[in-house]
Amino acid sequence: MTSGPGVRAGNGGSMRPHSLLRSGQRLSRAMSRCVLEPRPPGKRWMVAGLGNPGLPSTRHSVGMAVLGQLARRLGVAESWTRDRHCAADLALALLGDAQLVLLRPRRLMNANGRSVARAAELFGLTAEEVYLVHDELDKPLGKLALKLGGSARGHNGVRSCISCLNSNAMPRLRVGIGRPTHAEAVQAHVLGSFSPAEQELLPLLLDRAADLILDHIRERSQGPSLGP
């Protein structure tokens, strides 16, 4: 499993660190003006890690932890830019010929959708081109599932995204955090930090999550474009 700083170039793509640097510089300039340069060759996707800003180590913010791993994998961990228009941290990365917009909302979970929808608008993305990464109570820790659209299943961050994007078509990477035995303990469990035993499992879990979502994006990037 590769976890070096360079962009993982799947399906014959090549690593282009200078192009990546230039793209990151363009993103910083463009977002500061709220004007994006023309869409580059290849497809563009957004990956949004849902969570609560300021609480990155909690189970509810595991989506943001996955985004951190994606940024490290793609060599842009030092390229996050705070954008006031989206109320989010953004990083731009290349995956072969595809462009990835990584997003970590700076709004609370229940309002994550406002950040996601605004960024989708700025980058000209449809709901089908926006991936949501979030915690899943109904799966044990370590279990991952990629769901293509559907209901929010009680997740407030997903519900916010559905409402703000006016669509439920977003692909979602569901990261299991387990459900406590007693219903009254759910809130404390979700908002609590991972236990020491769980933290030992996290590096492998985050790596597997990054593999799953990057492989899915590579596969879709070879097919017909779903966006404008």
Protein Blocks (a to p, Z undefined) as FASTA:
>chain_A
ZZbfbdcdeehiacdfklmmmmmmmmmmmmmnopacdddedjddddddeddehilmbmkl
mmmmmmmmmmmmnopmmmcccdfklopadddddehjbccdddddfbdfklmmmmmmmmmm
mnopafklpccddddfkbcehiacddeedjekopaklmmmmmmnopakbccddddebjaf
blklmmmmmmpccdfklmmmmmmmmmmmmmmmmmmmmmmmmmccfbZZ
